[in-house]
Amino acid sequence: MSIEPSPLSNQLLVALPALHDPHFARSVALICQHDGDGAMGVVINRPSEYSLGEVLQQMGIASDSEALQSQVVLAGGPVHPERGFVLHDGDREWDSTLAVGDGLYLTTSRDVLEALARGDGPAQAVVALGCAGWGAGQLEQELVEDSWLMVPAQRAVLFDLPLDQRWQAAAGSIGVDLVNYASHSGHA
């Protein structure tokens, strides 16, 4: 388990209206890792076409929980769309876990899904297929270009709010109303 979160980890990137990339328009991404080589995050407000029940079944993991079976799997980003990423709370160690910060973790190993299916996994968890990646300096450049708004991660946005409310709620957490935000910006 990685102990130290990276510099921009545990921050939410909120796509500003001027960001038209189809992978990220109106998206909210949790930065999970950031260092000199780039950044990695998971989009937390886009549903995939799969339910968690379908993913567990495909992996040969049985679960009787209807709530778990019907949980929407997120489309976490265009990188590694075949890989599962579990954002969760708790301090239990899993085979492959990265500390994001403040009791928040990203696990990519099967054992966390097996524990969720048995009913003894993390109390709060969301599953995503794929992730988002930025090369060295790319995220910093996109921040300078006003493509993203950076806000502290909040549990309610990550785990509780309906997906279609997360974009506006994340920005609203620092007083920004994206509906009335200009779709262009200038630099003096």
Backbone hydrogen bonds, N-H to C=O, Kabsch-Sander energy under -0.5 kcal/mol:
donor,donor_aa,acceptor,acceptor_aa,energy
2,S,97,T,-1.6
9,S,6,S,-1.3
10,N,31,I,-2.5
11,Q,8,L,-0.7
11,Q,31,I,-0.5
12,L,151,V,-3.8
13,L,29,A,-3.3
14,V,12,L,-0.6
14,V,149,L,-3.1
15,A,13,L,-0.6
15,A,27,S,-2.8
16,L,147,S,-2.6
19,L,16,L,-2.4
20,H,18,A,-0.8
24,F,21,D,-1.7
25,A,21,D,-2.2
27,S,24,F,-2.0
29,A,13,L,-2.5
30,L,42,V,-2.7
31,I,11,Q,-2.9
31,I,29,A,-0.6
32,C,30,L,-0.6
32,C,40,M,-2.4
33,Q,40,M,-2.0
35,D,38,G,-2.7
38,G,35,D,-1.7
39,A,134,W,-2.1
40,M,33,Q,-2.7
41,G,132,A,-2.4
42,V,30,L,-1.9
43,V,76,G,-2.5
44,I,28,V,-3.1
45,N,28,V,-0.5
48,S,73,V,-3.1
52,L,71,Q,-3.0
53,G,69,Q,-2.2
55,V,51,S,-1.8
56,L,52,L,-3.0
57,Q,53,G,-2.4
58,Q,54,E,-2.3
59,M,55,V,-1.5
60,G,57,Q,-1.3
61,I,56,L,-3.0
62,A,60,G,-0.5
66,E,64,D,-0.6
69,Q,65,S,-2.7
70,S,66,E,-2.2
71,Q,67,A,-0.7
71,Q,68,L,-0.8
73,V,50,Y,-2.2
74,L,127,V,-3.0
75,A,46,R,-3.2
76,G,74,L,-1.1
76,G,129,L,-1.7
77,G,129,L,-0.7
79,V,131,C,-2.8
83,R,80,H,-2.1
85,F,128,A,-2.8
86,V,107,T,-2.8
87,L,85,F,-0.6
87,L,126,V,-2.4
88,H,105,Y,-2.5
89,D,124,Q,-1.8
98,L,106,L,-2.7
99,A,2,S,-0.9
100,V,98,L,-0.6
100,V,104,L,-2.5
101,G,104,L,-1.7
104,L,101,G,-1.0
105,Y,88,H,-2.9
106,L,98,L,-2.4
107,T,86,V,-2.6
108,T,96,S,-2.3
109,S,96,S,-0.6
112,V,109,S,-0.9
113,L,109,S,-0.6
113,L,110,R,-0.6
114,E,110,R,-2.2
115,A,111,D,-2.2
116,L,112,V,-2.2
117,A,113,L,-2.4
118,R,114,E,-1.7
119,G,115,A,-1.0
119,G,116,L,-0.7
120,D,115,A,-2.3
121,G,115,A,-0.6
126,V,87,L,-2.4
128,A,85,F,-2.8
129,L,74,L,-2.8
130,G,80,H,-0.6
130,G,83,R,-2.4
130,G,128,A,-0.6
131,C,79,V,-2.6
132,A,41,G,-3.3
134,W,39,A,-2.6
136,A,37,D,-0.6
138,Q,135,G,-1.9
139,L,135,G,-0.7
141,Q,137,G,-2.1
142,E,138,Q,-2.3
143,L,139,L,-2.2
144,V,140,E,-2.0
145,E,141,Q,-2.1
146,D,143,L,-1.3
147,S,142,E,-2.5
148,W,142,E,-0.6
149,L,14,V,-2.4
151,V,12,L,-2.5
151,V,149,L,-0.5
153,A,10,N,-1.9
158,L,154,Q,-2.1
159,F,155,R,-3.1
160,D,155,R,-0.7
160,D,156,A,-1.4
161,L,156,A,-2.6
165,Q,162,P,-2.0
166,R,162,P,-0.7
166,R,163,L,-1.0
169,A,165,Q,-2.1
170,A,166,R,-2.5
171,A,167,W,-1.7
172,G,168,Q,-2.7
173,S,169,A,-1.3
174,I,171,A,-1.7
175,G,172,G,-1.8
176,V,171,A,-2.1
177,D,175,G,-0.5
178,L,176,V,-0.8
180,N,177,D,-0.7
181,Y,178,L,-0.7
